[in-house]
Amino acid sequence: MEWKFKEKAGSTTASDGRNRPKTLFFSVGEPSGDQHAARLIQELRRHDSTLSFRGFGGPAMEEQGCRIEHDLTRMAVVGLLEVIPKLREFFALADKAEEVFRSGAVDGVLLVDFPGFNWHIAKRAKRYGLPVYYYLPPQLWAWGGWRVRKLRRNVDHVLSVLRLENKWFDEHQVGNTYVGHPFFDSVAERVLDSKTTELLDEARLRGERLVAVLPGSRDHEVRRNFPLMIEAMKRISLRNPRVMFLVGAYRDAHAMWCRDLLTDSDGTLPVQIFVNRTSEVIECCECAMMVSGSVSLELLARGKPAAVVYRVGRLLHAYARMLIKVKSITLVNLMAGRTLFPEMVSVGSPTPAIDFLEHTMNAMLEDRYYYDSIVEQLQELRVSEGGPGGTARAAEVLLQKLGWSERHGTRFEIERRFPIPHAA
């Protein structure tokens, strides 16, 4: 399959007749997407330092020189009841994006996750003939398969990050290229904070067993799930008094809320809270309890077993059951095709989820055969699916699709430069 090219990278003539740099508009609505988009911007600039970036995103993208029109990552929501109060703001932002598209100020649009909002961005971009690409695409293979027609209509090409979605898109005639998940790049390139790792190493030398507690990156995830995690920690601590719990908070506000809740609940629990040190916490821990999310990929990359929980309201759960077509809420389990990380969706009374976390974590701490078997299976999966290079492949494919690359190569040549791990 030969790539098609529009023109070489350089300047573009704006609607007012002036030359300007080639400009890509980003629309990124998740905190994790902000990190991946920032890394992609960095990779794109390695190819061409004259490229310009603007749009909706977060602080990581802004740090890489992207002009942020609005910090969309602070509006990350799940479920209809959470979306409704913000509908007016979302539509105002979509109008703002359309003004940019109408002005001729950008040459292409890249969507990252956040499908509810990004469908509107894609539709408005196509009104003005702009090419639209999707990175970390909506998981239509898991839910909402009927929306594939909307994807075909409003998106020119998808950069698939999972083999299973690449296969699904191929089966549904959606133009896509498998590039690999950027999370593995984040893990491979992350320089761990030495002070944190030394502190945790000292705790291990004292005989403490370190368990990571990962309550999520969104406000509502932390507020819904951390209370039941506290109750599970209390029970685990009674049975395993040498356990030290390491809470990996995404933001300072999350850390403060968790600290207050711990103080009100039981100030004697052996807990340390870390902000923006999730990688260090995972690297040093023995195992983890976590809220379902893409952080499961870092646990895979670092070979750490975990128990997964996700607490939802009854209405959202009933709605999700009608839509979701997969048997797992955990990416690692979906990639493996079997349960490596035990998981539970919590609805109604929190007691069953607390029981689940207690029993699963105690099994990981006490049954060495069970623990080692999970670690071995994670290592096998990491070899077949967990290699770095996804961001570089995504940048190469995106530049060629936009016609901004001078590398007149084929897909074979791209894969030769950035080898994709072979599936098991």
C-alpha positions in Angstrom: 0.0 0.0 0.0 1.6 3.3 -1.1 1.1 6.4 0.9 -0.3 9.5 -0.9 1.2 12.9 -0.5 -0.4 16.3 -0.8 2.7 18.6 -0.4 5.9 18.9 1.5 6.2 20.4 4.9 6.6 24.2 4.9 4.4 27.3 5.0 0.7 27.5 4.1 -1.1 30.5 2.7 -3.8 31.6 5.2 -7.2 33.0 4.1 -5.8 36.5 4.5 -3.0 35.8 2.0 -0.2 35.7 4.5 2.1 32.7 4.8 2.1 30.8 8.1 3.6 27.5 9.4 1.8 24.2 8.8 -0.7 24.0 11.7 -2.4 20.9 13.3 -5.4 21.4 15.5 -5.6 19.0 18.5 -8.8 18.1 20.4 -7.8 16.2 23.6 -10.1 15.7 26.6 -8.5 13.2 28.9 -5.6 13.8 31.3 -3.8 10.7 29.9 -4.5 11.9 26.3 -2.8 15.2 27.2 0.3 13.3 28.1 0.2 11.1 24.9 -0.5 14.1 22.7 2.4 16.1 24.2 4.7 13.2 23.4 3.4 13.1 19.8 3.9 16.9 19.4 7.5 16.4 20.6 8.0 13.6 18.0 6.4 15.6 15.2 8.7 18.5 15.9 11.7 16.2 15.6 10.6 15.6 12.0 9.9 19.3 11.3 10.6 22.1 13.8 8.5 24.6 11.8 5.2 22.9 12.5 2.7 24.7 14.7 0.1 23.2 17.0 -3.0 24.6 18.7 -6.4 23.5 20.0 -8.0 21.9 23.1 -5.8 20.0 25.5 -4.0 20.3 28.8 -0.8 21.5 30.5 1.5 18.8 29.1 0.7 19.8 25.5 1.1 23.5 26.4 4.5 22.7 27.8 5.5 21.3 24.4 4.5 24.5 22.7 0.9 23.8 21.7 -1.3 26.9 21.9 -4.1 25.8 24.2 -7.4 27.4 23.4 -9.1 25.7 26.4 -8.0 23.2 29.0 -10.4 20.5 28.0 -8.8 17.9 30.3 -10.5 19.5 33.3 -13.9 18.7 31.8 -13.4 15.0 31.5 -16.7 13.3 32.3 -18.4 9.9 32.1 -22.1 9.3 31.8 -25.1 11.3 30.6 -25.8 12.8 34.1 -22.4 14.3 34.2 -22.4 15.6 30.7 -25.8 17.5 30.8 -24.6 20.3 33.1 -21.7 21.0 30.8 -23.5 20.8 27.5 -23.6 24.6 26.9 -19.9 24.9 27.6 -19.1 21.9 25.2 -21.1 23.5 22.4 -19.5 26.8 23.0 -16.1 25.2 22.6 -17.2 23.4 19.4 -18.3 26.8 18.1 -14.9 28.2 19.0 -13.2 25.4 17.1 -15.4 26.0 14.0 -14.3 29.6 14.0 -10.7 28.5 13.8 -11.6 26.0 10.9 -13.5 28.7 9.0 -10.7 31.2 9.3 -8.3 28.8 7.4 -5.8 28.9 10.3 -5.2 25.2 10.5 -4.4 22.5 7.9 -5.5 19.3 9.7 -7.3 18.1 12.8 -6.2 15.3 15.2 -8.7 13.9 17.7 -7.5 12.1 20.8 -10.0 9.9 22.7 -13.0 11.9 24.2 -15.5 10.7 21.5 -18.7 12.4 22.8 -17.2 15.8 22.1 -14.8 14.9 19.4 -17.6 13.7 17.1 -18.7 17.3 16.9 -15.2 18.6 16.2 -14.8 16.1 13.4 -18.1 17.0 11.8 -17.3 20.7 11.9 -13.8 20.2 10.5 -15.2 18.3 7.5 -17.5 21.2 6.7 -14.3 23.1 5.7 -12.6 20.3 3.9 -10.0 19.6 6.6 -8.4 16.2 7.0 -9.4 14.6 10.3 -7.4 11.8 12.0 -8.1 9.9 15.2 -5.4 8.9 17.7 -6.4 6.7 20.6 -9.8 6.2 18.9 -13.1 5.5 20.6 -13.4 1.9 21.6 -16.2 1.1 19.2 -15.2 -2.6 19.3 -16.3 -2.5 23.0 -19.4 -0.3 22.7 -21.2 1.8 20.2 -20.4 -0.3 17.1 -23.2 1.3 15.2 -21.2 4.5 15.2 -18.7 3.1 12.8 -20.7 4.9 10.0 -20.1 8.2 11.7 -16.4 7.3 11.9 -16.1 6.5 8.2 -18.0 9.7 7.3 -16.1 12.2 9.5 -12.6 10.7 10.0 -10.1 10.2 7.2 -7.8 7.7 9.0 -7.5 6.1 12.4 -4.2 5.5 14.2 -5.0 2.2 16.0 -3.1 1.6 19.3 -4.3 -2.0 20.0 -4.2 -5.0 17.8 -7.7 -6.0 18.7 -9.1 -2.6 17.5 -6.9 -2.7 14.4 -8.5 -6.0 13.5 -12.0 -4.7 14.3 -11.5 -1.6 12.1 -10.2 -3.7 9.3 -13.3 -5.9 9.5 -15.6 -2.9 9.4 -13.8 -1.2 6.5 -12.4 1.7 8.5 -9.0 3.0 7.1 -6.5 2.6 9.9 -2.9 1.8 10.7 -1.7 -0.1 13.8 1.0 1.9 15.5 1.1 0.5 19.1 0.0 2.1 22.3 1.9 5.3 23.4 1.7 4.3 27.1 4.6 2.0 26.6 6.7 4.9 25.3 5.8 6.8 28.4 7.0 4.0 30.6 10.2 3.3 28.6 11.2 7.0 28.6 10.1 8.0 32.1 13.0 8.9 34.3 12.0 7.9 37.8 12.4 10.3 40.7 15.4 8.9 42.6 14.4 10.4 46.0 11.0 8.6 45.8 12.5 5.3 44.7 15.2 5.5 47.4 12.6 6.2 50.1 10.5 3.2 49.0 13.6 0.9 48.7 14.4 1.8 52.3 10.9 0.8 53.3 11.3 -2.6 51.6 14.6 -3.1 53.4 12.7 -2.6 56.7 10.5 -5.5 55.7 7.5 -3.5 54.6 5.4 -4.9 51.7 4.4 -2.1 49.3 1.0 -2.1 47.8 0.0 0.6 45.3 -3.4 2.2 45.5 -4.4 4.0 42.3 -7.8 5.8 42.6 -8.0 7.2 39.1 -7.2 10.4 37.3 -10.7 12.0 37.2 -12.3 13.8 40.1 -15.4 11.6 40.1 -13.4 8.4 39.9 -11.4 9.3 43.1 -14.5 10.4 45.0 -16.4 7.2 44.1 -13.7 4.6 44.5 -11.3 5.8 47.2 -13.7 5.4 50.1 -14.2 1.7 49.4 -10.4 1.4 48.9 -9.9 2.7 52.4 -12.2 0.1 53.8 -10.3 -2.6 51.9 -7.0 -1.2 53.2 -8.2 -1.5 56.8 -9.1 -5.2 56.3 -5.8 -6.0 54.5 -3.8 -4.2 57.1 -5.4 -6.3 59.9 -4.3 -9.5 58.2 -1.0 -8.3 56.8 0.4 -5.7 59.3 3.6 -5.2 57.4 1.9 -3.8 54.3 2.5 -0.1 53.5 -0.1 1.4 51.1 1.2 3.9 48.5 -1.5 6.1 47.0 -0.7 7.5 43.6 -2.6 10.8 43.2 -2.9 12.5 39.8 -3.4 16.0 41.1 -2.7 17.9 44.3 -6.5 18.3 44.8 -6.9 14.5 44.7 -4.1 14.1 47.2 -5.7 16.6 49.6 -9.1 15.0 49.4 -7.6 11.5 49.9 -5.6 12.7 52.9 -8.7 14.4 54.5 -10.7 11.2 54.0 -8.0 9.0 55.5 -7.8 11.3 58.5 -11.5 11.3 59.1 -11.7 7.5 58.6 -8.6 6.1 60.3 -5.5 8.1 60.8 -3.5 5.0 61.9 -3.5 3.3 58.5 0.1 2.9 57.1 -0.4 5.1 54.0 1.8 7.4 52.1 0.3 9.7 49.4 2.4 10.7 46.3 1.4 13.3 43.7 2.6 12.8 40.1 4.7 9.8 41.2 2.5 7.0 39.9 5.3 5.5 37.9 7.6 5.4 40.9 4.8 3.9 43.1 4.1 1.1 40.5 7.8 0.4 40.0 8.4 -0.1 43.7 5.2 -1.9 44.7 4.6 -5.6 44.9 1.0 -5.4 43.6 -1.8 -2.9 43.3 -5.4 -2.1 43.7 -6.6 0.2 41.0 -9.5 2.0 39.3 -10.0 0.7 35.8 -8.2 2.9 33.3 -5.2 3.1 31.0 -2.8 2.9 34.0 -3.3 -0.9 33.7 -0.9 -0.7 30.7 1.9 0.7 33.0 1.3 -2.2 35.4 1.6 -4.5 32.4 4.8 -2.8 31.3 6.3 -3.0 34.8 5.0 -6.6 35.4 3.0 -5.8 38.5 -0.3 -7.8 39.3 -3.4 -5.8 40.2 -7.0 -6.0 41.3 -9.3 -3.7 39.4 -12.5 -2.0 40.6 -14.8 0.6 39.1 -17.8 2.1 41.0 -20.7 3.4 38.9 -24.3 4.5 39.6 -27.2 2.3 38.8 -28.4 4.3 35.9 -25.0 4.4 34.1 -24.5 0.7 34.8 -27.8 -0.2 33.3 -27.1 2.0 30.3 -23.6 0.5 29.9 -24.9 -3.1 30.0 -27.0 -2.4 26.9 -24.0 -0.9 25.0 -20.9 -2.8 26.0 -20.0 -5.8 23.9 -16.9 -7.0 25.7 -16.5 -9.1 28.8 -13.8 -7.0 30.6 -13.4 -3.5 31.8 -9.6 -3.8 31.8 -7.4 -3.2 28.8 -4.8 -5.8 29.9 -7.4 -8.5 30.1 -8.8 -7.6 26.7 -5.4 -7.7 25.1 -4.6 -11.1 26.7 -8.0 -12.6 25.9 -8.2 -13.8 29.5 -8.3 -12.5 33.1 -4.9 -11.5 34.3 -6.1 -8.7 36.5 -9.2 -9.7 38.6 -11.8 -7.1 38.2 -15.2 -5.9 39.5 -17.8 -3.3 38.7 -19.3 -1.9 41.9 -23.0 -0.9 41.8 -25.2 -0.2 44.8 -23.7 -1.4 48.1 -19.9 -1.0 48.2 -19.5 -4.1 50.4 -19.1 -6.7 47.6 -16.3 -4.5 46.1 -14.6 -4.1 49.4 -14.8 -7.9 49.9 -13.4 -8.4 46.4 -10.4 -6.1 47.0 -9.7 -7.7 50.3 -9.7 -11.3 49.1 -7.9 -10.6 45.9 -5.1 -8.5 47.4 -4.6 -11.0 50.2 -4.3 -13.8 47.7 -1.6 -11.8 45.8 0.3 -11.1 49.1 0.0 -14.7 50.5 -0.1 -17.1 47.6 3.3 -17.0 45.9 2.4 -19.5 43.2 -0.6 -17.4 42.2 1.4 -14.2 42.3 4.3 -15.6 40.2 1.9 -17.1 37.6 0.4 -13.6 37.0 3.8 -12.0 36.7 4.9 -14.7 34.2 1.8 -14.1 32.0 2.3 -10.4 32.1 5.9 -10.8 30.9 4.6 -12.9 27.9 2.0 -10.3 27.0 4.5 -7.5 27.3 6.8 -9.2 24.8 3.9 -9.5 22.2 2.1 -6.2 22.8 4.0 -3.9 25.1 6.9 -2.6 23.0 7.8 1.1 22.8 7.8 3.0 19.5 4.1 3.7 19.1 4.5 7.5 19.3 7.2 7.5 16.6 5.1 5.3 14.3 2.1 7.5 14.9 4.1 10.6 14.0 5.5 9.1 10.8 2.1 7.8 9.6 0.4 11.1 10.4 3.0 13.2 8.6 2.7 11.0 5.5 -1.0 11.0 5.5 -1.0 14.8 5.8 1.6 15.0 3.0 4.0 16.8 5.3 6.8 14.2 5.2 9.7 14.1 2.7 10.1 10.4 3.4 8.3 8.9 0.4 8.2 5.5 2.0 5.8 2.6 2.2 4.1 1.1 5.3 6.8 -1.7 5.1 9.5 0.9 5.4 7.8 2.6 8.4 7.6 -0.7 10.2 11.2 -1.5 9.4 12.3 1.8 11.1 9.9 1.3 14.0 9.5 -2.5 14.5 6.2 -3.6 15.9 6.4 -6.6 18.3 5.1 -9.8 16.9 1.8 -11.1 18.3 2.0 -14.3 20.2 
